[in-house]
Amino acid sequence: MSTPVAGIAPSSVAASTQTGAAATTPADVAVPDIMAAAVRRRYGAPVEMASIAVPQPAADQVLIRVEAAGIDRGTSHINTGTPYLMRFFGFGLTRPNQPVLGMDLSGTVVAVGDAVTRFGPGDQVFGIGTGTFARYALADSSKLSHKPSGLAHTLAAAVPISAGAAFQALTDIGRLQAGQQVLILGASGGVGSYAVQLAKAFGADVTGVASGPKLDLVRSLGADHVIDYRSADPLDGSASYDLIVDIGGRRPLRHLRRALNPRGTLVITGGEGGNRLTGGIGRQVRAMAWSLVIPQRLTFFIAKEGRESIEALADLLTSGAVAPEVNHVFRLDQVQTALDDLEAGRVRGKAVIDIAAGHRASPAGAGE
C-alpha cells in the first residue's frame, strides 16, 4: 500500500505554480509552502504521492484547501493522455503540463486574487479546479459556487463535472420537456446516475440501462424502468424514445436511431472506444453528418465548465431533487487504485478522493 499522506517524503517533482496578483489571505489561516499531492511524471505512469509547492492564485483565481475531489472518466483520459488528439488542447504533447491530476473539488477558500469579488477566505465552495488531487488547488472563480450548507464535502466533490455534463446533456443539448420518454444508456455511472435523477426532476419518464448487478442502484435513483443490457437489447426497436442519452460511446448509430422517435434527439456524451488517436470522436462526426439529412437530431457536445450549471445544480441539491450517489471513497494515496477500479467498471455511481482523510488521521498540521 502507498505511504500514508502524513508520512510522504519530499519529491523533486516541480510545482505547477502560477504567479499573479497579490492574494488575500486571512491572518488566522496559515498556508504552508509545501503540500501533499498525487502526481504522475509521464502519461500512463503510476500515480505516486509527492510533496510539491503550494500554487499561488492569479488575479481571477481562488486558492482552496481541498477537502475532497471527484474522479471520473475524464480524469482517466488525462492520466493516460489518450486519445492522443486531446494532447493538442493544452494538456502537453509528450508529457503532462500539469503533473497533479484531478478537476472536481470541494473545500474552503484560503486565498483569493485581487480581482475576485464573489468569494473570500473561509467560504465553503465546490466546483472545477486544476490539480485537485492535492491538499491545495487553484480554481478560476468563474467555475465555483458556494457549497450548499449541510452537504458533506465528499458528496459535493462528486457533483461538478459529472452532474454538470448530465445537466447540459438533458437541457441545453437534449431540450428535454416534461412527459417525454427518455432512455439513459450507462445509467449507473457518474454521469448516468445524475442523468436519471435530473430527467425525473424535470418530469420525464425514464428508462435506465445498466448491467444486472447495478440495476438496484438505477431503480433507487428514480428510474421508472430498468433494462439489463446483458440479457435484453434496449435498442431493438420494441420501444421508442423522445430522447436518448448515450454515455460511453460504443453503440452503432443505426442501432440508436432504431430506438429513437422519428423526430427524437440523441445526445452522445463521452467518447469511449475507437482508436488511440481520436477515440470515439468518429461516431460523433458521423452523427452530425446524419443530422443534416434526417429529421432525427443526432448530437454530441463537450461540457462547458462554468458557474451557470454548477449554481443550478447547487439549487437542485439544496431542494433534494438531486443527491450525489457516492459509493466509493478513497484516500489521497489511493488515487491509482481508484483509477484502476474506474477503468475495470467496479465503480457504481461516483468515486471520490477524500483529501482530508490523511490529515484527520494525523497530528494537527501534519502532512500540510
C-alpha positions in Angstrom: 0.0 0.0 0.0 1.2 3.5 -0.6 2.7 5.6 2.2 0.1 7.5 4.2 -0.3 11.2 3.3 1.2 12.4 6.6 4.3 10.4 6.0 5.2 11.2 2.4 8.8 12.0 1.5 9.7 15.2 -0.3 9.9 14.8 -4.1 11.8 16.5 -6.8 8.6 17.0 -8.8 8.4 20.6 -9.8 5.4 22.6 -8.7 2.9 23.8 -11.3 2.9 27.2 -9.6 1.2 30.3 -11.1 2.4 33.7 -10.1 -0.1 36.6 -10.3 -1.7 39.4 -8.4 -1.3 39.6 -4.6 -3.6 37.2 -2.9 -5.8 38.0 0.1 -5.4 35.5 3.0 -6.9 35.8 6.5 -4.4 36.3 9.2 -5.5 33.2 11.1 -5.1 30.9 8.2 -1.5 29.6 7.7 -1.0 28.3 4.2 2.1 26.1 4.1 4.7 26.3 1.3 4.6 22.5 0.7 1.7 20.2 0.3 0.8 16.5 -0.4 -0.3 15.7 -3.9 -0.9 12.7 -6.1 1.3 13.1 -9.2 2.4 11.2 -12.3 5.5 12.3 -14.2 4.5 11.0 -17.6 1.3 9.8 -19.4 0.2 6.5 -18.1 2.9 6.3 -15.4 1.8 5.1 -11.9 0.3 7.8 -9.7 2.6 8.5 -6.8 2.5 10.6 -3.6 4.8 13.6 -3.5 5.4 16.9 -1.8 5.2 19.9 -4.1 4.9 23.6 -3.7 1.5 25.2 -3.0 0.5 27.2 -6.0 -0.4 30.9 -5.8 -3.6 32.4 -7.3 -3.6 34.8 -10.2 -5.9 37.8 -10.2 -9.1 35.9 -11.0 -8.3 32.7 -9.2 -9.1 31.2 -5.8 -6.8 29.0 -3.7 -8.7 26.3 -2.0 -7.8 23.9 0.8 -9.3 20.8 -0.8 -11.3 18.5 1.4 -12.5 16.1 -1.3 -12.1 15.7 -5.0 -14.2 13.7 -7.5 -12.8 11.3 -10.0 -14.3 10.5 -13.4 -13.6 9.2 -16.9 -12.2 12.5 -18.0 -9.5 12.2 -15.3 -8.7 8.7 -16.6 -8.2 10.1 -20.1 -6.0 12.9 -18.8 -3.9 10.4 -16.9 -3.1 8.3 -19.9 -3.1 11.1 -22.5 -5.4 9.2 -24.7 -6.9 9.7 -27.2 -3.8 11.4 -28.4 -5.9 14.2 -30.0 -6.6 15.7 -26.6 -2.9 16.4 -26.1 -3.2 19.3 -28.6 -5.6 21.1 -26.3 -3.2 22.3 -23.7 -2.5 19.0 -21.8 1.0 18.6 -23.2 2.2 16.8 -26.3 4.8 14.4 -24.9 4.4 14.7 -21.1 1.7 16.3 -18.9 1.8 20.0 -18.4 0.1 19.5 -15.1 1.6 16.7 -13.1 -1.2 16.7 -10.5 -4.5 15.0 -11.5 -8.0 16.0 -10.6 -10.6 18.6 -11.6 -13.7 18.3 -9.3 -13.3 19.7 -5.8 -15.0 20.8 -2.6 -13.2 22.7 0.1 -12.5 26.0 1.9 -11.2 29.2 0.3 -7.9 30.2 1.9 -6.8 33.0 -0.5 -8.2 34.9 -3.5 -6.6 37.0 -6.2 -7.3 40.8 -6.1 -9.9 40.6 -8.9 -12.1 38.1 -7.1 -15.2 39.5 -5.6 -17.6 36.6 -5.3 -15.6 34.6 -2.7 -13.5 35.3 0.3 -11.3 33.4 2.7 -13.3 31.0 4.8 -16.0 30.4 2.2 -17.1 26.8 1.6 -17.1 26.2 -2.2 -17.4 23.4 -4.8 -16.6 23.4 -8.5 -13.9 22.7 -11.0 -10.2 23.4 -10.4 -6.8 22.3 -11.6 -4.7 19.6 -9.9 -7.3 18.9 -7.2 -5.8 15.6 -6.0 -3.7 17.7 -3.6 -4.2 19.5 -0.3 -4.4 22.8 -2.0 -5.6 23.6 -5.6 -6.4 26.6 -7.8 -9.7 27.3 -9.4 -11.0 30.1 -11.6 -13.6 32.0 -9.7 -16.0 31.6 -12.7 -16.0 27.8 -12.1 -17.1 27.8 -8.5 -20.2 28.0 -6.4 -20.9 28.2 -2.7 -21.4 24.7 -1.3 -24.9 24.0 -0.2 -24.9 24.1 3.6 -25.1 20.7 5.3 -23.8 18.9 2.2 -20.6 17.0 3.1 -17.5 17.8 1.1 -17.2 14.1 0.0 -20.7 14.5 -1.6 -20.2 18.0 -3.0 -17.0 16.9 -4.7 -18.9 14.3 -6.7 -21.1 16.8 -8.4 -19.5 19.5 -10.7 -18.2 17.6 -13.8 -20.4 14.6 -14.0 -23.7 16.3 -12.9 -22.8 19.3 -15.0 -22.4 17.1 -18.1 -25.7 15.3 -17.3 -27.5 18.7 -16.8 -26.2 20.1 -20.1 -27.0 16.9 -22.0 -30.6 17.0 -20.9 -31.3 20.7 -21.0 -29.1 22.7 -23.4 -28.5 19.9 -25.9 -31.4 17.4 -25.4 -34.0 20.1 -24.9 -35.9 17.8 -22.5 -39.6 18.5 -21.9 -41.8 17.2 -19.1 -43.6 14.0 -20.2 -41.1 12.8 -22.7 -39.8 9.3 -22.8 -36.0 9.2 -22.0 -33.5 6.4 -22.3 -30.3 6.7 -20.3 -27.6 4.3 -21.6 -24.9 3.9 -18.9 -27.3 4.9 -16.1 -25.2 3.5 -13.2 -22.1 5.6 -13.8 -21.0 9.0 -12.7 -22.8 11.0 -15.4 -25.6 8.4 -15.8 -26.6 8.4 -12.1 -27.2 12.2 -12.3 -28.9 12.0 -15.7 -31.5 9.6 -14.2 -32.2 11.9 -11.3 -32.3 15.1 -13.3 -34.6 13.6 -16.0 -37.0 12.6 -13.3 -36.8 16.0 -11.6 -37.6 17.6 -15.0 -40.7 15.4 -15.4 -39.6 12.7 -17.8 -40.5 9.0 -17.9 -37.0 7.5 -17.5 -35.6 4.1 -18.6 -32.2 3.3 -17.2 -29.8 0.8 -18.8 -27.0 -0.9 -16.8 -25.7 -4.4 -16.0 -27.7 -6.6 -13.8 -25.8 -6.1 -10.5 -26.3 -2.3 -10.9 -30.0 -2.3 -11.6 -30.9 -1.8 -8.0 -28.9 1.4 -7.9 -30.6 2.7 -11.0 -34.0 1.9 -9.5 -33.1 3.7 -6.3 -32.2 6.8 -8.4 -35.8 7.0 -9.5 -35.8 5.3 -12.9 -39.3 4.3 -14.0 -38.0 1.3 -15.9 -34.7 -0.6 -15.9 -33.0 -2.8 -18.5 -30.1 -5.2 -18.1 -28.2 -4.8 -21.3 -26.6 -8.3 -20.8 -30.0 -10.0 -21.1 -32.0 -7.6 -23.3 -31.3 -5.2 -26.1 -32.6 -1.7 -25.2 -32.2 -0.7 -28.8 -34.2 -3.5 -30.5 -36.9 -1.1 -31.5 -39.6 -2.6 -29.3 -39.8 0.8 -27.5 -39.0 4.2 -28.9 -37.8 7.3 -27.1 -38.0 11.1 -27.5 -34.5 11.5 -26.1 -31.6 9.0 -25.8 -28.6 10.0 -23.8 -25.7 7.6 -24.7 -22.9 7.7 -22.1 -19.9 5.7 -23.1 -19.9 5.9 -26.8 -19.8 2.3 -28.2 -23.2 1.7 -29.7 -23.6 2.0 -33.5 -25.7 4.9 -34.7 -28.0 2.7 -36.7 -29.0 0.9 -33.5 -29.5 4.1 -31.6 -31.7 5.5 -34.4 -33.8 2.4 -34.4 -34.9 3.2 -30.8 -35.4 6.9 -31.4 -38.7 8.5 -32.3 -38.8 9.9 -35.9 -38.1 13.4 -34.6 -36.4 12.4 -31.4 -33.0 13.5 -30.2 -29.8 11.5 -29.5 -27.2 13.1 -27.2 -23.8 11.3 -27.2 -21.9 12.0 -24.0 -18.2 11.0 -23.9 -16.2 9.2 -26.5 -15.1 5.8 -25.2 -13.9 3.2 -27.7 -12.4 4.0 -31.0 -8.7 4.2 -31.7 -5.9 5.7 -29.6 -5.6 8.7 -31.9 -9.1 10.1 -31.9 -11.0 7.8 -29.5 -14.7 7.6 -30.2 -15.0 11.0 -32.0 -15.6 9.4 -35.4 -19.1 8.3 -34.3 -19.8 11.9 -33.2 -18.8 13.3 -36.5 -21.0 10.7 -38.4 -23.9 11.7 -36.1 -23.5 15.3 -37.0 -23.4 14.4 -40.7 -26.6 12.2 -40.5 -28.4 15.1 -38.8 -28.1 17.2 -41.9 -30.3 14.8 -44.0 -32.7 13.2 -41.5 -35.4 14.6 -39.2 -33.9 13.0 -36.1 -31.4 15.1 -34.1 -28.1 13.3 -33.6 -25.9 15.4 -31.4 -22.8 15.4 -29.2 -21.2 18.0 -27.1 -18.3 18.9 -24.8 -19.5 20.1 -21.4 -18.9 23.7 -20.5 -17.1 24.4 -17.3 -19.0 27.4 -15.9 -20.8 28.7 -12.9 -24.3 28.6 -14.5 -24.7 24.8 -14.4 -22.9 24.5 -11.1 -25.2 27.0 -9.4 -28.3 25.4 -11.0 -27.1 22.1 -9.5 -26.5 23.7 -6.1 -30.2 24.7 -6.1 -31.2 21.2 -7.0 -29.0 19.7 -4.3 -30.4 22.1 -1.7 -34.0 21.2 -2.7 -33.3 17.5 -2.5 -34.2 16.9 -6.2 -30.7 15.5 -6.8 -28.4 13.7 -4.4 -24.9 12.5 -5.2 -24.6 8.8 -5.4 -21.1 8.2 -3.9 -20.3 4.5 -3.3 -16.5 4.6 -3.4 -14.3 6.8 -1.2 -10.5 6.6 -1.5 -7.7 8.3 0.4 -5.3 10.6 -1.4 -2.6 7.8 -1.5 -5.1 5.5 -3.2 -5.7 7.5 -6.4 -4.1 4.8 -8.6 -6.4 2.2 -7.1 -9.4 4.5 -7.8 -8.3 4.9 -11.4 -7.9 1.1 -11.8 -11.3 0.4 -10.3 -12.9 3.0 -12.6 -11.3 1.5 -15.7 -12.4 -2.0 -14.6 -16.0 -1.0 -14.2 -16.1 -1.6 -10.5 -17.4 1.8 -9.6 -21.1 2.4 -9.1 -22.2 6.0 -9.1 -19.4 8.3 -8.3 -15.9 7.7 -6.7 -14.4 10.4 -4.5 -10.9 11.1 -3.2 -11.1 12.1 0.5 -8.2 14.5 0.5 -8.6 15.4 4.2 -8.6 11.8 5.4 -4.8 11.6 5.9 -4.8 14.9 7.7 -7.6 13.9 10.1 -5.7 10.8 11.0 -2.5 12.9 11.7 -1.4 15.3 14.5 -2.6 18.8 13.9 -0.7 20.3 11.0 1.0 17.1 9.9 1.1 16.5 6.2 0.5 20.1 5.3 
